[in-house]
Amino acid sequence: MSRADAARALATVWGAVRHFHPGVFGREAAWDEALAETLRKHWAGGAALDGRAAIEHLLGLLDDPCTAVVSEPGSRDVTDPERPPALRRLDDGTCVLATAEFRKVPPGGELFSVLHGMISEGLRAPRLVIDLRGTTRLFQFSALPYLLGHFIGEETPLAMTRSRQSLGLRPEAGENITEHRDGLLTAVGGSLRPQPGPPSDIPLALVVGDANEPGYAHALALRQAGRARLVHAAGPAAQAPGTVLALPEGTRVRVRTHEYVGLDGGPDLLADPADGISAAVRTLMSAPPAPSALPTWGLPPGPAAPDTAFPEREYRLLGLMKLWCAARWFFPYHELCDRPWDEAFAAALPLFEEARDERDYARATGVLTTWLHDSHAQVMSPAWLESLGGPTGIDAMVRLVEGRTVVVQSSQPELAVGDVVTVVDGTPCAERRAFLGRYLSASTPQALENAVDSLLLTGPAESTATLVIERAGQAPSTVVIPRTPPKQLTYRSHLPVFGELTEGVGYIDLVRLAASQAEQAFEEVERLPGLVIDLRGYPGNAGPQLASRLTGRRVPYARHAYPAPDSPGHTSDVVRDRLFHIEPADPGRSYEGRVAVLVDESTISQGEVVCLMILGAAQGRARVFGTATSGAVGNVTDVRLPGQSVVMFSGFSVRHPDGGTVQRKGIVPDTVVPLTLSAVRAGRDETLQAAMAHLRPSPEDPLRPMPA
């Protein structure tokens, strides 16, 4: 097993227990410390990692017999024609009924006829052993209650089970503003009902195997009722429902996923699989043994992780494993990634190990997030912005225009809109862009450009930005600008937040519109035949209110899907899918005119969702203008890592109502209007102009809606 494979196997086992073992819920911090302690003991710096030994040590700290390294199960071919019949009599007179053999009997009346005859014969024996190993699901639901109902005189409850249930990944640091949930679910198991007539009092033993097999809960119910001896003929790890993880080099680990609730004991006897029937006979011919204790676990609390910006090696590796596992099971867009997530672990491992300081550690975390291709995947730590140059910028905004870094907004007297920046602090812009691009996760190329733009001019606090600029008609010059915490630059201050721009065309800027202004804005534009909705930037909370005014009926706008794996054998492709709709605010008073939506690469996340709302509400009447949006949709969740670090990523997927992709694609305009340097310098908003030309009333336009 390679070093990276051994580390990934350890991470997989640790993550499976952390996210799916019912006993670790609420004690995740102690389990994190168990991994750190295992790494200290089994993987000191530079030493080889014995993956199996490390896994066994880690699981030893959990101390749960049902979560352990297990051997390959022996084959048990229930279709072998030379296997014993469904009912046979042993030399001592004991009858053995094997439910697995009923898979050969057609379901329905023939099955019950055959089973009734065998029960009648079995009840005439001095002792009866029912071998439940290999019971089919069909037999469990159709015939098993009938079979076992002969041995009880009153309704007998089945054991309840408790398991972890997740809807997405519950954030550890940020506010949970969506439906992400994680908790324990107790499931009622139903009951066994007695068959008509007095119950049989024949000495009865039930042989069970893996707790995942059908019939296990029924057997526990009869033992709990004192009506049967229970022989568990499998390894100790199989006494509770669980999932087996197949790891490199044949290592197999079974992880408990459920626990039984309300039982006062486990099996009467643990037996070797090959000795199951003999053990059952022995227990019937001897005094009743005390039932074994139900397998439990012990997870002692460990010391708190050190709260330092640059943690020790084992805690950095804990950070790698924690983020990798969280994304493995709860990132909703793995199918859109360029490379398998498993490969990301091997690529990031040396970066986390060899980090020399908190900046290296932050950059290593950033590299790992880039494998997700998700603009929501962001590192938040004191060292993150320092590792990329510094946290402080200037009062100016740049964008990549025609391949050049162009100032598009500025309140700095040294910079004018339209200036081209070629060098920042002695580094050519192209080189600075390439550096930043290595550490920033982005859903699309345009999203990466937007992220790089936001950091291109930043540097250390209280430093100066030395920029080489090219201004139209002038020779290149150098300007020096003090870096200070930037003021909030105002978007489109030359335009109203809402109102009539020109005859017949209304305008609403959802980036600047407050939710409290939504009703007033609608009243201003509701009788105009054309409406421009500006979504270039991140909107506030007024978008849904406006969208509800654009339709007179309930219409779908998006499909949301939450990762909801119920065992470590599943990945984030197991989802709970739901179609979302826009409800009309007033079916008798909706906007019926044509709509133009303005977007660009700064339209991200909530902006893209609002765009979907508008397109759904104004279906057939709306066109999109500008450049493709960011392509990052789905409210974020987060993971807290050692080193005062938090990493966010998309927590659920958002798609078009028909399932079409928005993530990693963006919303592509109907009319693409690229930003040009000449337009920036001239102060022309060519996207707005294209939308206005489309909407402006014209006698030649047969699609022009008439005012009400």
PyMOL commands that set and color helices and strands:
alter all, ss='L'
color gray80, all
select helices_A, chain A and resi 3-20+22-24+28-42+51-62+99-104+109-122+137-142+144-151+216-224+236-239+248-250+273-284+313-330+334-336+341-353+358-370+382-387+429-437+445-455+515-525+543-547+606-617+677-682+686-695
alter helices_A, ss='H'
color red, helices_A
select strands_A, chain A and resi 68-70+87-89+95-98+128-131+156-157+160-167+181-187+191-192+204-208+229-232+242-246+252-256+258-261+269-270+378-380+396-401+404-410+420-424+427-428+464-470+477-482+498-502+505-509+530-534+555-563+575-582+594-599+622-626+636-641+645-650+653-655+671-672
alter strands_A, ss='S'
color yellow, strands_A
deselect
rebuild
show_as cartoon
